[in-house]
Amino acid sequence: MRTRQDFDAGLSIVASVVRSWDPYRLLDSGAPPDEFDAQIAKVVACIPRISNAAAAAAALSSAFSASFEPELFSPAQCAVPGQELFAKLSAAGLVASA
């Protein structure tokens, strides 16, 4: 990410995907909207290395496995939000489309 605008756009996209995914349904259960901010920040830091949907899923897997139950957040289990994340980052021009 080259500019502050790129960073802000990446942060917004990652937050949107993670909050929509809402593993554990914490946000649906009334948890504060900043519940996953630490994981979101970890994924945003990975954006420069995301080059495809699998890399996006791996970034989500890494961030969530470090904080929660690793067996529930394998790259395969993060594939659907990873695809969405990569598509949105690509559409915003923040990663190169595969």
Secondary structure per residue as TSV (DSSP state, phi and psi in degrees):
chain	resnum	aa	ss	phi	psi
A	1	M	-	360.0	126.9
A	2	R	-	-91.3	-29.0
A	3	T	S	-130.8	169.2
A	4	R	H	-62.2	-35.0
A	5	Q	H	-63.3	-40.8
A	6	D	H	-62.3	-44.5
A	7	F	H	-60.8	-48.1
A	8	D	H	-61.4	-40.4
A	9	A	H	-65.7	-43.3
A	10	G	H	-61.7	-43.6
A	11	L	H	-61.0	-44.5
A	12	S	H	-63.1	-42.9
A	13	I	H	-66.3	-48.8
A	14	V	H	-61.4	-45.0
A	15	A	H	-60.3	-41.7
A	16	S	H	-62.2	-46.6
A	17	V	H	-65.3	-47.0
A	18	V	H	-64.6	-43.6
A	19	R	H	-68.8	-31.9
A	20	S	H	-70.3	-41.7
A	21	W	H	-64.4	-47.7
A	22	D	-	45.3	62.4
A	23	P	G	-57.3	144.9
A	24	Y	G	73.1	-4.8
A	25	R	G	55.6	36.3
A	26	L	T	-68.4	-43.0
A	27	L	T	-67.6	-38.7
A	28	D	T	-62.6	-25.7
A	29	S	T	-92.1	6.2
A	30	G	T	101.5	6.6
A	31	A	-	-64.4	153.9
A	32	P	-	-64.5	151.3
A	33	P	T	-62.4	-17.0
A	34	D	T	-90.1	12.0
A	35	E	T	-52.6	-38.4
A	36	F	T	-108.1	19.8
A	37	D	H	-59.3	-37.1
A	38	A	H	-64.8	-42.3
A	39	Q	H	-70.1	-38.7
A	40	I	H	-59.1	-45.2
A	41	A	H	-60.6	-40.3
A	42	K	H	-64.0	-40.1
A	43	V	H	-69.9	-40.4
A	44	V	H	-58.6	-39.6
A	45	A	H	-63.5	-22.2
A	46	C	H	-87.3	-11.4
A	47	I	G	-51.0	-42.2
A	48	P	G	-61.3	-20.0
A	49	R	G	-100.3	1.7
A	50	I	-	-87.0	116.7
A	51	S	-	-122.5	-3.1
A	52	N	S	-164.0	175.0
A	53	A	H	-63.6	-35.0
A	54	A	H	-64.3	-38.6
A	55	A	H	-68.2	-35.6
A	56	A	H	-65.7	-43.0
A	57	A	H	-63.1	-39.1
A	58	A	H	-64.9	-38.1
A	59	A	H	-64.8	-43.8
A	60	L	H	-62.8	-44.8
A	61	S	H	-58.1	-47.8
A	62	S	H	-61.4	-47.1
A	63	A	H	-64.4	-44.0
A	64	F	H	-79.9	-33.7
A	65	S	H	-64.4	-35.4
A	66	A	H	-68.1	-26.6
A	67	S	H	-102.5	-27.1
A	68	F	S	-127.5	-145.7
A	69	E	-	-84.5	106.9
A	70	P	G	-55.6	-34.3
A	71	E	G	-67.0	-16.1
A	72	L	G	-94.6	-5.9
A	73	F	-	-129.7	46.2
A	74	S	-	-68.4	161.3
A	75	P	T	-55.5	-36.5
A	76	A	T	-65.2	-38.0
A	77	Q	T	-74.6	-16.3
A	78	C	T	-102.1	10.8
A	79	A	H	-62.8	-44.3
A	80	V	H	-65.7	-52.2
A	81	P	H	-65.1	-28.3
A	82	G	H	-64.3	-41.3
A	83	Q	H	-63.3	-43.7
A	84	E	H	-63.3	-44.4
A	85	L	H	-61.1	-48.1
A	86	F	H	-62.0	-42.5
A	87	A	H	-59.9	-44.0
A	88	K	H	-71.0	-39.7
A	89	L	H	-64.9	-39.8
A	90	S	H	-63.2	-45.6
A	91	A	H	-61.5	-31.7
A	92	A	T	-84.6	-3.7
A	93	G	T	75.9	21.2
A	94	L	S	-92.3	-16.1
A	95	V	S	-138.7	157.2
A	96	A	-	-77.6	135.2
A	97	S	-	-70.6	141.1
A	98	A	-	-77.9	360.0
